[in-house]
Amino acid sequence: MTRRYPPIEPYDHGMLDVGDGQSLYWETCGNPAGKPAVVLHGGPGSGCTPGFRRDFDPAAYRIVLFDQRGAGRSLPHASDRVVSLAANTTHHLIADLEVLREFLGRRRPHGQRRDGRGPDRGHRPLRQPLTPAAHTPRRGQPPTPPGGVASRS
């Protein structure tokens, strides 16, 4: 079982315009001077929840959560029938991660996919804007070292 830390609240949050008519909800919690950790939620449409904040030690990490295009609190939401998904691809997600990284002013975040699969599995060669220092998949998989490749058991 994965260790869960006590519930915490974000110390900062907002909406970030990433182009294509898309605005992403983001939040940061934990230690503002800590090692950055970015959480990628599963999908589609789900978004981040307060429980995701509890996966990292808030004393050691600056925890960054965001709702991907069309999901959670990001706008427009994919559940709206008039919303096109043409600008909601893996390439867009990777570009959005870079925009968010630049906006928050951090480098080499520690990434975590909440569903154990996630959109970056197999797609990192497309672009590598984040250059993560490590990767922590969910569901009992061991962390991936820098430059390593995650594998499913």
C-alpha angles and dihedrals in degrees: 000000000000116000113250121207124212117281115275136183126231117260091204137018142157149137121286122202107223097173132253088082090295127133119186124210111225136176138183128206139162122044113357089207094042130108107288116249120186119200119207112199125214119251174036104286099339105110128188123309131203090257090067089068090066098066096080132055102257091208092059104032140057096218115210119192126177138173111238123230112303093006138106112334095346117113136270096026117222091229089073105097093218093057115104118218092206090106094045105086137125089262089055092048092052091048090048090053089055092049090050092047091051092045092052092042098230135130133203101015122193104242131210130186110208096208099046091240111054133161097280096062104109093359102080092097089064090072134333106211096148103045090196120217088217140345127226114195120196131244101052099307115143119247118270114237120231109289090010128126122238116229133190119234 
